Amino acid sequence: MLIDLTKLHGQREHVERRFEPALLRQGSGGQALEPQDEEYRVAAPVELSMDVEKSGGHTFRVHGRVKTTLELECGRCLEQFALPVDASFDIRYLPVEANAGEGEHEIEDEDLDAAYYRDGVLDVIDLLREQFQLALPMKPLCTEACKGLCPECGTNLNRTQCDCTPKWEDPRLAALKGLLQPDKFEREN
């Protein structure tokens, strides 16, 4: 979905849309997009409510809220789990020409919430994908108490217990292990 910023009626326009998950997986012409959202899958309709305001010149302020459910893969047990998203955003949009990158520039606080639009058009799908990326946890876990997979047999330890015993020992600690065996130490001396 594209919003033509050149046809903004008045100083503010309110936008409320509902997007089906399939729409986020295809381009504006209906063609399939390359899989760029590998960390998550949109699992529920996306509810978007936002205001687009002209804030002088060619700068626009876009603020609102997005709600949906993402499906992620747990970083420990590799099972799929649902992550509810209810994120608010407040972004300043500047024309891409304003990002010329001329010389060195110290980043100000206001630069952290800036994004760019091209040809007078704001791509809402890109805005949504950015909000989904920001909502992702650093390490996705199905639960904090997730036990993960057995390193020997691959059993999901959340479902069943396996009979494997870890056999790997750190070779760097082998010399210290000898200190724990007093009989061996006394025989060597």
Protein Blocks (a to p, Z undefined) as FASTA:
>chain_A
ZZdfklcghjbdcddddddfklmmpcfkopacddfblmbccfbdcddddddddeehjbcc
dddddddddddddfklopacddddddddddddddfklmnopajddddfklmmgccdeehi
acfklmmmmmmmmmpcfbdcfbfklgbjafklopafklpccfbdcfbdcfklmmmmmmmm
mklmmmmZZ
